[in-house]
Amino acid sequence: MYENFYHGNPTPMYRQRITKQQAQEIALQRVPGKVLHVDMDLENGVLVYEVFILTSENRIFEVEILAKSGRILKVEEENDFD
């Protein structure tokens, strides 16, 4: 009846390879600053970390990192402050 039920297993079935901490470190190497927030999102069937960083110039950047490999997919400045 409950074949697909995971008993308290926090590991998603997508089997990410890098941790949230590793994603933050990778993002900070590309954009130095303070990490404001980290999200994990499924984009086009691919699991990515979205790391939001506040720089010393008070600019906010989003760094998207492929969860499977740690490869940076995109770096863009956030213009909206919502």
N, C-alpha and C positions, 0 to 999 in steps of 0.2 A: 504494500500500500504506500509506503513512504520510501521508495527506492532512491529517489533523488534528494532526499533530505540530508543535509550535512549537520552532524551533531556538534555544534559549536566550533566548527572548523573555520577560522578566519581567512584562510587562503582562498581567493576566488578561483573559479574553475578556469580562468584565462591563463593562469600560471605565469604571472609576471616574474621577471628575472632580477630586477633591481628593486631596492627598498626605497621608501619615501625619503629616508636620510641620504641615500646615494643620489637620488634625483636632485635633492637640494644642493648637494656638494657640486654636482655637475653644472647645475644652473649658475651657482655662484662663481664658478670658474669662468663662465662666459660673461656674466653680468655681476660685477661686484656690488654688494649692498646688503640690505637686511631682508630676509625672507618674510613676507607678510602672510602668505597663505599658500597651501599646496592642495590641489585637487587631483583626483584621478577621474578620467573621463574615457568613455568609449567613443572614438571618432572613426567613422567609416569601418567599423568592425575591428579597430586596433586600439589597444589600451595605451593611453598616454597620461603622463603626469603634466599638470599645468602648474608651474611655479611662478608666483608673483613676487617680484623683488622691487624694493624701494631703494633707489640709488642715493648717493650723497648730494646729488643735484635736485632731490625731491621729484624725480621722475619714476614712474612705475613701468616695469617691463614684465611681460609674460614670456616665459620660456617653456616651450612644449618639448617634452622628452619622451621618446619611445620607451615604454616600460619594459619591453622584452630585451632591449639591447643597451639602453642608456644613450642612444644617439639623439642629438638635438635635432628636432624637426623644424622648429620655428622660433624666432626671437622677434617680438614686436613690442613697441611702446603702446601702453594703454592710454587712450585719450579721454575716455569717459570715467568718471569717478563715482559710479553707482554701486 
